[in-house]
């Protein structure tokens, strides 16, 4: 069984990361997939790690955070959510 750290390490490979971003929920897919294609490579190493951690979260939580129904309890993840939302609002 993968630990969270092992799964984050596996997501360093961009192909695997892109696959993990395919959520099967349109509202999330339209946020994650373009972000990986257009912005991920420009993130700092620390922010890339935060993004990889975000990708490991459960879809219902992600949906609630991105739709503004709930705040993410993790400040780093919330910052990444806000960054991703800011990109699509421009």
C-alpha positions as CSV (number, residue, x, y, z in Angstrom):
1,X,0.0,0.0,0.0
2,X,1.3,3.5,-0.9
3,X,1.9,5.9,1.9
4,X,1.0,9.6,1.2
5,X,4.7,10.3,0.9
6,X,5.2,7.5,-1.7
7,X,2.2,8.6,-3.7
8,X,3.5,12.2,-3.7
9,X,6.9,11.0,-5.0
10,X,5.2,9.0,-7.7
11,X,3.4,12.1,-8.8
12,X,6.7,13.9,-9.6
13,X,6.5,12.2,-13.0
14,X,4.4,14.6,-15.0
15,X,2.6,11.8,-16.9
16,X,1.4,10.3,-13.6
17,X,0.5,13.7,-12.3
18,X,-1.7,14.4,-15.4
19,X,-3.4,11.0,-15.0
20,X,-4.0,11.8,-11.3
21,X,-5.6,15.1,-12.3
22,X,-8.3,13.3,-14.3
23,X,-10.9,13.3,-11.6
24,X,-14.0,12.2,-13.5
25,X,-15.9,15.2,-12.3
26,X,-16.1,17.9,-14.9
27,X,-15.9,20.8,-12.5
28,X,-12.6,19.5,-11.2
29,X,-11.2,18.3,-14.6
30,X,-11.6,21.8,-16.1
31,X,-9.5,23.2,-13.2
32,X,-6.8,20.5,-12.8
33,X,-5.9,19.5,-16.3
34,X,-5.3,23.0,-17.8
35,X,-3.4,23.9,-14.6
36,X,-0.9,21.0,-15.1
37,X,-0.6,21.8,-18.8
38,X,-0.2,25.6,-18.5
39,X,1.1,26.5,-15.0
40,X,2.6,23.5,-13.1
41,X,6.0,23.8,-14.7
42,X,6.3,27.4,-13.5
43,X,5.6,26.7,-9.9
44,X,8.4,26.6,-7.3
45,X,9.5,23.1,-6.1
46,X,7.6,23.8,-2.8
47,X,4.4,24.7,-4.7
48,X,4.8,21.7,-6.9
49,X,4.8,19.5,-3.7
50,X,1.7,21.3,-2.4
51,X,-0.1,20.7,-5.7
52,X,0.9,17.0,-5.7
53,X,-0.5,16.8,-2.2
54,X,-3.7,18.5,-3.3
55,X,-4.1,16.0,-6.1
56,X,-4.2,13.2,-3.4
57,X,-7.2,14.7,-1.7
58,X,-10.7,13.2,-2.0
59,X,-13.0,14.5,-4.8
60,X,-15.8,15.6,-2.4
61,X,-13.4,17.7,-0.5
62,X,-11.8,19.2,-3.6
63,X,-15.3,20.0,-5.0
64,X,-16.3,21.7,-1.8
65,X,-13.1,23.8,-1.6
66,X,-13.1,24.8,-5.3
67,X,-16.8,25.6,-5.3
68,X,-16.5,27.7,-2.2
69,X,-18.7,25.5,0.0
70,X,-16.0,24.9,2.5
71,X,-12.5,26.3,3.4
72,X,-9.7,23.8,3.3
73,X,-8.4,23.2,6.8
74,X,-4.8,23.1,5.5
75,X,-3.5,26.6,4.8
76,X,-1.0,25.5,2.1
77,X,-3.7,23.6,0.2
78,X,-6.1,26.5,0.5
79,X,-3.5,28.8,-0.9
80,X,-3.1,26.4,-3.9
81,X,-6.9,26.3,-4.4
82,X,-7.0,30.1,-4.4
83,X,-4.1,30.2,-6.9
84,X,-5.8,27.8,-9.2
85,X,-9.1,29.7,-9.0
86,X,-7.4,33.0,-9.6
87,X,-6.0,31.7,-12.9
88,X,-9.5,30.9,-14.2
89,X,-11.1,34.1,-13.1
90,X,-8.7,36.2,-15.1
